[in-house]
Amino acid sequence: MKYIETLREGERVNEIFLCKHKQAAVTKNGKPYENVILQDKTGTLDAKIWEPDSQGIDDFARLDYINVTGDITSFQGALQLNIKRVRKAQPGEFEPSDYLPVSSRDIDEMYGELKGIIGTVENPYLKLLLSRFFLEDAEMEKRFKFHSAAKTVHHGFVGGLLEHTLGVTKLCEAFCVQYPLLNRDLLLTAAMLHDIGKLEELSVFPENDYTDDGQLLGHIMIGAEWVGEKIRSIPDFPKKLSSELKHCILAHHGELEYGSPKKPALMEAVALSFADNVDAKMETLKEAFATVPEGSTEWLGYNRLMESNIRQTSR
């Protein structure tokens, strides 16, 4: 099998991929075509079917495994597949585990690192709360290790939620060294729990799409409610500490227009919002550059999260 990350411009492809997305569209001239996003464990690939009614283009749907034949081209610095032929793959032709994008880091190692940080939390109430989420529930651990952090924008892969959570937590650790006024236990607890609601906001792979609660409530509200529920199970958990922790979660997107129900009012909430933003944007750039030919300094076009045209640095 030839994986997406190894594809290069000018290649002819004849491989099986997971159809992550399929959408009918129309060109400026009124000609129908189809936008398709293909996926394997190394990433995703934008694809186009310019003649969807032609012979050799069989019917298929989103989340089908499909055998595609086509040519790799480049558009705005990113690779794209022009599909010439496509058919649904049959059971036995593919191994599903080859089609789930997975963190490049060792998942068990990252979880061990997160547990190590929990061990440094001194506040007994916060430590017990973290234990309820990450140490005492084997099913919860399994879900957290497998889940993504996003549908498309950043960390949209198996282990993505864990990788993002650990990245944000480590940035917050660094903030605590630089700014000793920060309440380390509160900030690290908020960092480890800030995106816990994504376990309910997004469905599991291979779908990895918004659930009904994800659409109606969003991960910030889901997470704050979930944390509040766990807090109520801990006798004598300080009310003020509970409110401060939930505030950090509610404010971690930083601005009302970015989906935060509250703007940061605590130093720890400010630090968390910046750490979350930094980790998300660095990963967004990393993923954007992953399919760009080595050494290329071509501009990639406007990136929605960065709100800017982007390119790689010259080497």
C-alpha positions as a printed Julia matrix, in Angstrom:
315×3 Matrix{Float64}:
   0.0    0.0     0.0
   1.23   3.5    -0.89
   0.35   5.95    1.86
  -0.81   9.54    1.32
   2.26  11.05    3.0
   4.5    9.42    0.35
   2.6   10.71   -2.69
   4.28  13.24   -4.95
   3.19  15.48   -7.81
   3.08  13.7   -11.18
   2.41  10.21   -9.8
  -0.34   7.92  -11.07
  -2.26   6.42   -8.13
  -4.18   3.13   -7.98
  -4.93   2.58   -4.29
  -7.69   2.03   -1.76
  -8.56   4.92    0.56
 -11.3    5.77    3.04
 -13.71   8.37    1.65
 -13.73  10.91    4.47
 -15.95  13.43    2.66
 -17.93  13.65   -0.56
 -19.82  16.66   -1.86
 -21.34  17.53   -5.22
 -20.4   20.95   -6.61
 -20.64  23.04   -9.76
 -17.88  24.93  -11.6
 -18.23  28.61  -12.54
 -19.28  27.38  -15.97
 -22.1   25.28  -14.52
 -20.39  21.92  -14.98
 -20.99  19.41  -12.13
 -18.05  17.84  -10.29
 -17.42  16.24   -6.9
 -15.17  17.25   -4.02
 -13.75  14.24   -2.21
 -11.43  13.97    0.77
  -9.49  10.71    0.96
  -7.9    9.42    4.13
  -5.44   6.88    5.4
  -3.51   6.7     8.67
  -0.88   9.16    7.42
  -3.3   11.97    6.6
  -5.88  13.25    4.15
  -5.79  14.15    0.48
  -8.04  16.55   -1.41
  -9.45  14.94   -4.56
 -11.72  15.96   -7.44
 -13.93  13.99   -9.8
 -14.28  16.35  -12.72
 -16.51  14.01  -14.76
 -18.74  12.25  -12.19
 -21.05  10.77  -14.85
 -18.32   9.19  -16.94
 -17.78   5.45  -17.35
 -15.6    4.01  -14.61
 -16.94   6.27  -11.85
 -19.0    3.88   -9.73
 -21.41   4.99   -7.03
 -19.97   5.36   -3.53
 -20.72   7.24   -0.33
 -18.94   8.97    2.53
 -17.1    6.52    4.82
 -16.89   3.89    2.07
 -13.52   2.33    1.3
 -12.88   3.04   -2.37
 -10.32   2.02   -4.96
  -9.32   5.1    -6.92
  -7.18   5.62  -10.0
  -5.95   9.1   -10.81
  -3.12  11.58  -11.09
  -1.45  13.64   -8.36
  -1.27  17.34   -9.17
  -0.44  20.45   -7.14
  -2.87  23.27   -6.36
  -1.77  26.32   -4.35
   1.22  24.39   -3.06
  -0.79  21.4    -1.8
  -1.2   18.0    -3.44
  -4.51  17.07   -5.07
  -5.76  13.91   -6.77
  -7.68  14.08  -10.03
  -9.77  10.89   -9.94
 -10.27   9.09  -13.27
 -11.8    5.82  -12.04
 -13.34   4.75   -8.73
 -15.1    1.68   -7.32
 -16.14   0.53   -3.87
 -13.58  -1.8    -2.32
 -14.74  -5.19   -1.1
 -14.17  -6.66    2.38
 -10.83  -8.41    2.45
  -9.2   -5.92    0.09
  -8.23  -3.55    2.89
  -7.28  -3.43    6.57
  -9.35  -0.73    8.39
  -6.49   0.14   10.76
  -4.49   1.41    7.76
  -7.02   4.2     7.24
  -7.23   5.86   10.63
  -4.84   8.81   10.98
  -2.77   8.28   14.11
  -0.53  10.56   16.18
   3.13  10.35   15.21
   3.9   10.04   18.92
   3.55   6.91   21.05
   0.09   7.11   22.64
   0.88   5.08   25.77
   4.02   7.14   26.32
   2.04  10.39   26.1
  -0.58   9.1    28.53
   2.18   8.1    30.93
   3.57  11.62   30.69
   0.15  13.08   31.46
  -0.2   10.79   34.48
   3.23  11.91   35.65
   2.08  15.53   35.62
  -1.04  14.59   37.59
   1.32  13.2    40.2
   2.83  16.66   40.7
  -0.51  18.32   41.5
  -0.55  19.07   45.25
  -4.11  20.27   45.87
  -5.93  17.14   47.13
  -9.28  18.09   45.59
  -7.87  18.82   42.15
  -5.68  15.72   42.29
  -8.69  13.55   43.14
 -10.71  15.16   40.34
  -7.98  14.39   37.81
  -7.74  10.87   39.17
 -11.48  10.38   38.59
 -11.05  11.32   34.95
  -7.68   9.83   34.01
  -6.58   7.19   36.55
  -9.59   5.34   37.95
 -11.65   4.59   34.82
 -10.13   2.14   32.32
 -12.89   2.76   29.76
 -12.38   6.52   30.04
  -8.64   6.06   29.48
  -9.3    3.99   26.37
 -11.67   6.62   24.96
  -9.3    9.48   25.7
  -6.35   7.75   24.04
  -8.32   6.97   20.87
 -10.18  10.27   20.39
  -9.33  13.18   18.12
  -9.25  16.85   19.14
 -11.06  18.16   16.05
 -12.98  17.2    12.96
 -10.54  18.89   10.57
  -8.7   21.94   11.92
  -5.94  20.47   14.14
  -5.13  17.18   15.88
  -7.86  15.42   13.89
  -6.38  11.95   14.37
  -6.34   9.0    16.76
  -4.53  10.22   19.86
  -5.09  13.83   18.82
  -7.04  14.8    21.92
  -4.32  13.33   24.14
  -1.51  14.96   22.14
  -3.22  18.38   22.22
  -4.06  18.11   25.93
  -0.49  17.17   26.78
   0.89  19.97   24.6
  -1.33  22.58   26.26
  -0.49  21.24   29.72
   3.27  21.42   29.08
   2.97  24.97   27.78
   1.09  25.85   30.96
   3.87  24.26   33.01
   6.34  26.58   31.28
   4.09  29.58   32.0
   4.13  28.66   35.69
   7.93  28.76   35.75
   8.02  32.15   34.02
   5.1   33.61   36.0
   5.15  32.24   39.6
   1.99  34.2    40.47
   0.0   31.58   38.56
  -1.79  28.94   40.61
   0.01  25.92   39.16
  -2.43  23.28   40.4
  -5.45  25.15   39.07
  -3.86  25.92   35.71
  -2.58  22.39   35.07
  -5.91  20.87   36.08
  -7.75  23.24   33.75
  -5.29  22.42   30.96
  -5.84  18.68   31.32
  -9.62  19.09   31.4
 -10.16  22.01   29.03
 -11.15  19.84   26.03
 -12.63  16.86   27.88
 -16.01  17.71   26.36
 -14.7   16.71   22.94
 -15.24  13.09   23.94
 -18.96  13.84   23.57
 -18.77  16.61   20.97
 -17.17  14.38   18.31
 -18.04  10.84   17.32
 -15.36   8.16   17.2
 -13.36   7.18   14.12
 -13.79   6.59   11.28
 -16.69   9.06   11.35
 -15.07  11.69   13.62
 -17.93  14.13   13.08
 -20.06  16.37   15.3
 -22.63  14.58   17.42
 -26.06  16.05   18.11
 -24.85  17.38   21.49
 -21.72  18.63   19.76
 -23.85  20.74   17.43
 -26.3   21.9    20.11
 -23.98  22.45   23.06
 -20.32  22.28   21.99
 -17.37  20.87   23.88
 -16.91  23.87   26.18
 -20.39  23.58   27.7
 -20.26  19.78   27.71
 -16.87  19.82   29.43
 -17.88  22.36   32.09
 -21.0   20.33   32.92
 -19.02  17.08   33.06
 -16.38  18.58   35.35
 -19.13  20.01   37.56
 -20.73  16.57   37.8
 -17.45  14.96   38.9
 -16.81  17.78   41.39
 -20.18  17.13   43.05
 -19.09  13.55   43.68
 -16.1   14.73   45.74
 -17.07  15.59   49.34
 -16.33  19.15   50.5
 -14.81  20.27   47.18
 -14.28  24.04   47.71
 -16.99  26.08   45.99
 -14.64  28.91   45.0
 -12.09  26.47   43.53
 -14.87  24.78   41.59
 -16.0   28.07   40.08
 -12.44  29.08   39.19
 -11.77  25.78   37.44
 -15.03  25.88   35.5
 -14.34  29.5    34.54
 -10.98  28.5    33.02
 -12.74  25.84   30.94
 -15.54  28.19   29.88
 -13.06  30.92   28.88
 -10.37  28.84   27.19
 -11.14  30.06   23.66
 -10.3   33.54   24.86
 -12.95  35.57   23.05
 -16.73  35.47   22.85
 -16.59  35.41   19.04
 -14.39  32.29   19.2
 -17.02  30.37   21.15
 -16.11  31.07   24.77
 -19.19  31.71   26.93
 -16.96  33.91   29.12
 -13.85  36.0    28.51
 -10.88  35.19   30.75
 -11.15  36.94   34.12
  -8.43  35.02   35.97
  -4.7   34.94   35.28
  -4.9   31.17   34.88
  -7.73  31.48   32.35
  -5.65  33.92   30.3
  -2.66  31.57   30.36
  -4.8   28.59   29.35
  -6.38  30.44   26.43
  -2.96  31.39   25.08
  -1.55  27.87   25.54
  -4.56  26.38   23.74
  -4.21  28.86   20.89
  -0.46  28.3    20.49
  -0.72  24.5    20.4
  -3.65  24.56   17.97
  -1.94  26.97   15.57
   1.45  25.23   15.64
  -0.24  21.92   14.84
  -2.31  23.55   12.09
   0.89  24.78   10.43
   2.6   21.43   10.92
  -0.29  19.64    9.2
  -0.51  22.22    6.42
   3.18  21.8     5.6
   3.11  17.99    5.84
   2.04  17.55    2.19
   4.23  20.32    0.79
   7.3   19.1    -1.15
  10.5   19.37    0.87
  12.24  22.71    0.38
   9.22  24.36   -1.26
   8.52  27.96   -0.33
   5.37  28.23   -2.45
   2.55  30.18   -0.83
  -0.26  27.83    0.21
  -3.1   30.34    0.14
  -5.38  31.64    2.86
  -5.61  29.52    6.01
  -8.81  30.08    7.99
  -7.36  29.43   11.45
  -4.26  31.55   10.82
  -6.31  34.23    9.0
  -3.38  34.66    6.65
  -1.7   33.37    3.51
   1.0   30.94    4.68
   4.17  29.25    3.47
   7.14  27.37    4.85
  10.32  29.08    5.96
  13.28  28.82    3.6
  16.02  26.41    4.67
